């Protein structure tokens, strides 16, 4: 593939990163908990754009990589826009306190209703907001985005590039997690690591596994005999993940979490209003 194609692909993905940066700024200003995942998504997308720009890793079809990035982001943006429509245009008039998933309209995909509702719990932690959103995005949005690309042509011959994407994104996780701690919760490693046994999704290995499962679920969605069951499964999986995270099967851990939520504040901070979100290259 020519360098021109890779450069065009990099610019398209950088455009996605720019839109994500704008949303981070808006969410930060409103102290909206969606900022934490939006920043995570922005950073990972910035790293993908940098990988395309430098041809590291050497994608065989950078235009397909960009197509997937754009399609996947479009699903996320549509879900966030639907939430914003429900919340209304006046920040001070938006619903306060805890909301239920059923309170949100069906225009918001079920997994994102579950995520938003979970973020309104009084003691919602930064790590939770990343994990729950990543679950919705990778278990629901990603297989649907892959299915959409499959409608234009067979995606199976793109599996090598998909694996390269997985490796690139997975390699960024540790740095991104440290940046989230600096930006939103300086005590992330001491407080949110109380949930250390449940945060496997936000690791290099977890990213690879979750994205690999999304590829499998895309195959299920493409099979007429399996598509209905697959769609139901990916629609319910985020709620199941949240429930297991917050109410583990082990009664001792479940009780410990209940005590923590009653006693420990969420311990987050927000960037200063003038704090910029760098666009165009990965932060250092």
C-alpha positions as CSV (number, residue, x, y, z in Angstrom):
1,X,0.0,0.0,0.0
2,X,1.3,3.4,-0.9
3,X,2.4,6.0,1.6
4,X,-0.3,8.3,0.2
5,X,-3.0,5.8,1.2
6,X,-1.6,5.5,4.7
7,X,-1.4,9.3,5.1
8,X,-5.0,9.7,4.0
9,X,-6.0,6.9,6.4
10,X,-4.0,8.6,9.2
11,X,-5.8,11.9,8.6
12,X,-9.2,10.3,8.7
13,X,-8.4,8.6,12.0
14,X,-6.9,11.9,13.3
15,X,-10.3,13.5,12.5
16,X,-12.0,11.0,14.8
17,X,-9.5,11.9,17.5
18,X,-10.3,15.6,17.0
19,X,-14.0,14.9,17.5
20,X,-13.2,12.9,20.6
21,X,-11.0,15.7,21.9
22,X,-13.9,18.2,21.5
23,X,-16.2,15.9,23.5
24,X,-13.6,15.5,26.2
25,X,-13.5,19.3,26.6
26,X,-17.2,19.5,26.7
27,X,-17.7,16.7,29.2
28,X,-14.9,18.1,31.4
29,X,-16.6,21.5,31.5
30,X,-19.9,19.9,32.6
31,X,-18.1,17.5,35.0
32,X,-19.9,14.7,33.1
33,X,-18.5,11.3,34.0
34,X,-18.5,10.4,30.3
35,X,-15.3,12.4,30.0
36,X,-13.2,9.6,31.4
37,X,-13.9,7.1,28.7
38,X,-14.0,9.8,26.0
39,X,-10.4,10.7,27.0
40,X,-9.4,7.0,27.0
41,X,-10.9,6.6,23.5
42,X,-9.2,9.8,22.3
43,X,-5.8,8.6,23.4
44,X,-6.2,5.2,21.9
45,X,-7.4,6.7,18.6
46,X,-4.5,9.2,18.6
47,X,-2.1,6.3,18.9
48,X,-3.8,4.5,16.0
49,X,-3.5,7.6,13.9
50,X,0.2,7.8,14.8
51,X,0.7,4.2,13.9
52,X,-0.8,4.8,10.4
53,X,1.2,7.9,9.9
54,X,4.5,6.2,10.7
55,X,3.6,2.8,9.2
56,X,4.2,1.1,12.5
57,X,2.8,-1.4,12.5
58,X,2.8,-1.8,8.7
59,X,-0.9,-2.2,7.9
60,X,-1.6,-3.9,4.5
61,X,-4.9,-2.0,4.0
62,X,-4.7,1.3,6.0
63,X,-7.9,2.5,4.3
64,X,-9.8,-0.4,5.8
65,X,-8.3,0.3,9.2
66,X,-9.6,3.9,8.9
67,X,-13.0,2.7,7.7
68,X,-13.3,0.6,10.8
69,X,-12.1,3.4,13.1
70,X,-14.6,5.9,11.6
71,X,-17.5,3.4,11.6
72,X,-16.8,2.4,15.2
73,X,-16.6,6.0,16.4
74,X,-19.8,6.8,14.6
75,X,-21.6,4.3,16.7
76,X,-20.2,5.8,19.9
77,X,-21.0,9.4,18.8
78,X,-24.6,8.4,17.9
79,X,-25.1,6.9,21.4
80,X,-23.6,9.9,23.1
81,X,-25.7,12.3,21.0
82,X,-28.9,10.3,21.9
83,X,-28.0,10.6,25.6
84,X,-27.4,14.4,25.1
85,X,-30.8,14.7,23.5
86,X,-32.5,13.0,26.4
87,X,-30.6,15.1,28.9
88,X,-31.6,18.3,27.2
89,X,-29.7,21.4,26.1
90,X,-29.6,23.2,29.5
91,X,-27.0,21.7,31.8
92,X,-28.6,23.0,35.0
93,X,-31.9,21.4,34.1
94,X,-30.5,17.9,33.4
95,X,-31.6,15.0,35.6
96,X,-29.7,14.8,38.8
97,X,-29.1,11.8,41.1
98,X,-29.3,8.2,40.2
99,X,-31.1,7.1,37.0
100,X,-32.1,3.6,35.8
101,X,-31.3,2.1,32.5
102,X,-35.0,2.0,31.8
103,X,-35.2,5.8,32.3
104,X,-33.2,6.4,29.1
105,X,-35.0,6.2,25.7
106,X,-34.6,3.3,23.2
107,X,-32.8,5.7,20.9
108,X,-29.8,5.0,23.2
109,X,-28.5,1.4,22.6
110,X,-29.2,-0.8,25.5
111,X,-25.5,-1.3,26.6
112,X,-25.0,2.5,26.7
113,X,-28.1,2.9,28.7
114,X,-26.7,0.5,31.2
115,X,-23.3,2.3,31.3
116,X,-24.9,5.8,31.7
117,X,-27.2,4.5,34.5
118,X,-24.2,2.9,36.3
119,X,-22.2,6.2,36.2
120,X,-25.0,8.0,38.1
121,X,-24.6,5.8,41.2
122,X,-23.4,8.0,44.1
123,X,-20.0,6.3,44.5
124,X,-19.0,5.6,40.9
125,X,-15.3,5.1,40.4
126,X,-13.1,6.3,37.6
127,X,-11.9,2.8,36.7
128,X,-15.5,1.6,36.5
129,X,-16.4,4.3,34.0
130,X,-13.6,3.2,31.8
131,X,-14.3,-0.5,32.1
132,X,-18.1,-0.3,31.6
133,X,-17.8,2.0,28.6
134,X,-15.0,-0.2,27.1
135,X,-17.3,-3.2,27.5
136,X,-20.2,-1.5,25.7
137,X,-17.9,-0.2,22.9
138,X,-16.0,-3.5,22.3
139,X,-18.7,-6.0,23.0
140,X,-21.6,-4.2,21.2
141,X,-20.4,-1.4,18.9
142,X,-17.4,-3.2,17.5
143,X,-19.1,-6.4,16.2
144,X,-21.8,-4.2,14.7
145,X,-19.2,-1.9,13.0
146,X,-17.4,-5.0,11.6
147,X,-20.8,-6.3,10.3
148,X,-21.4,-3.0,8.6
149,X,-18.0,-3.2,6.8
150,X,-18.8,-6.8,5.9
151,X,-21.8,-5.5,4.0
152,X,-19.3,-3.8,1.6
153,X,-17.2,-6.9,1.2
154,X,-15.7,-9.9,3.0
155,X,-13.8,-8.8,6.1
156,X,-12.1,-12.1,6.8
157,X,-9.1,-11.3,4.6
158,X,-8.6,-8.3,6.9
159,X,-8.0,-10.3,10.0
160,X,-4.2,-9.7,9.9
161,X,-4.7,-5.9,10.0
162,X,-7.4,-6.3,12.7
163,X,-4.8,-8.2,14.8
164,X,-2.3,-5.4,14.2
165,X,-4.8,-2.9,15.4
166,X,-5.4,-5.0,18.5
167,X,-1.6,-5.2,19.2
168,X,-1.1,-1.4,18.7
169,X,-4.1,-0.5,21.0
170,X,-3.1,-3.1,23.6
171,X,0.4,-1.7,23.8
172,X,-1.0,1.7,24.7
173,X,-3.0,0.7,27.7
174,X,-0.5,1.1,30.5
175,X,0.5,4.6,29.4
176,X,-3.2,5.6,28.9
177,X,-4.1,4.3,32.3
178,X,-1.4,6.4,33.9
179,X,-2.6,9.5,32.1
180,X,-6.2,8.9,33.2
181,X,-4.9,8.7,36.8
182,X,-3.1,12.0,36.4
183,X,-6.0,13.7,34.7
184,X,-9.0,12.4,36.7
185,X,-7.9,10.4,39.8
186,X,-4.4,10.7,41.1
187,X,-5.2,7.9,43.6
188,X,-6.4,5.6,40.9
189,X,-3.7,3.1,41.6
190,X,-4.3,3.1,45.3
191,X,-8.1,3.4,45.4
192,X,-9.5,1.9,42.2
193,X,-7.0,-0.9,42.4
194,X,-9.3,-2.2,45.2
195,X,-11.0,-3.7,42.2
196,X,-7.8,-5.2,40.8
197,X,-9.2,-8.6,40.3
198,X,-12.0,-7.2,38.1
199,X,-10.1,-4.8,35.8
200,X,-8.6,-7.4,33.4
201,X,-10.5,-5.7,30.5
202,X,-8.3,-2.6,30.8
203,X,-5.0,-4.5,30.2
204,X,-3.1,-5.4,27.1
205,X,-4.4,-9.0,27.3
206,X,-7.9,-7.8,28.0
207,X,-8.0,-5.6,24.9
208,X,-6.9,-8.4,22.7
209,X,-9.4,-10.9,24.1
210,X,-12.3,-8.4,24.0
211,X,-11.6,-7.4,20.4
212,X,-11.1,-11.0,19.4
213,X,-14.5,-11.9,20.8
214,X,-16.0,-9.0,18.9
215,X,-14.7,-10.6,15.7
216,X,-16.3,-13.9,16.7
217,X,-19.6,-12.1,17.4
218,X,-19.4,-10.4,14.0
219,X,-19.3,-13.9,12.5
220,X,-22.4,-14.8,14.5
221,X,-24.2,-11.7,13.4
222,X,-23.5,-12.6,9.8
223,X,-24.9,-16.1,10.1
224,X,-28.7,-15.9,9.6
225,X,-29.2,-18.9,12.0
226,X,-27.2,-17.2,14.8
227,X,-27.8,-13.4,14.2
228,X,-30.8,-12.9,16.5
229,X,-29.2,-14.8,19.4
230,X,-25.9,-12.9,18.9
231,X,-27.6,-9.5,18.9
232,X,-29.4,-10.4,22.1
233,X,-26.2,-11.6,23.6
234,X,-24.1,-8.5,22.8
235,X,-27.0,-6.3,23.9
236,X,-27.1,-7.9,27.4
237,X,-23.5,-8.4,28.0
238,X,-22.7,-5.0,29.4
239,X,-25.4,-5.1,32.0
240,X,-24.1,-8.6,33.0
241,X,-20.6,-7.3,33.3
242,X,-21.6,-4.3,35.4
243,X,-23.7,-6.6,37.7
244,X,-20.8,-9.0,38.2
245,X,-18.3,-6.2,38.8
246,X,-20.4,-4.5,41.4
247,X,-22.0,-7.6,43.0
248,X,-19.4,-10.4,42.7
249,X,-20.5,-14.0,43.4
250,X,-18.1,-14.1,46.4
251,X,-20.2,-12.8,49.3
252,X,-17.2,-11.5,51.2
253,X,-16.0,-9.4,48.2
254,X,-19.6,-8.3,47.6
255,X,-19.9,-7.1,51.2
256,X,-16.5,-5.3,51.0
257,X,-17.7,-3.4,48.0
258,X,-20.9,-2.4,49.7
259,X,-18.9,-1.0,52.7
260,X,-16.5,0.8,50.3
261,X,-19.3,2.5,48.5
262,X,-20.9,3.6,51.7
263,X,-17.6,5.0,53.2
264,X,-15.3,6.0,50.4
265,X,-15.9,9.0,48.1
266,X,-15.3,8.7,44.4
267,X,-12.1,10.7,44.8
268,X,-12.0,12.2,41.3
269,X,-10.7,15.6,40.2
270,X,-11.4,17.5,37.0
271,X,-8.9,19.3,34.8
272,X,-8.7,23.0,34.9
273,X,-11.1,24.7,32.4
274,X,-8.1,25.8,30.3
275,X,-6.5,22.4,30.3
276,X,-6.0,21.5,26.6
277,X,-6.5,18.2,25.0
278,X,-3.6,17.7,22.6
279,X,-4.7,16.7,19.1
280,X,-2.5,15.5,16.2
281,X,0.0,13.3,18.0
282,X,0.1,11.1,21.0
283,X,0.9,12.9,24.3
284,X,4.2,12.0,25.7
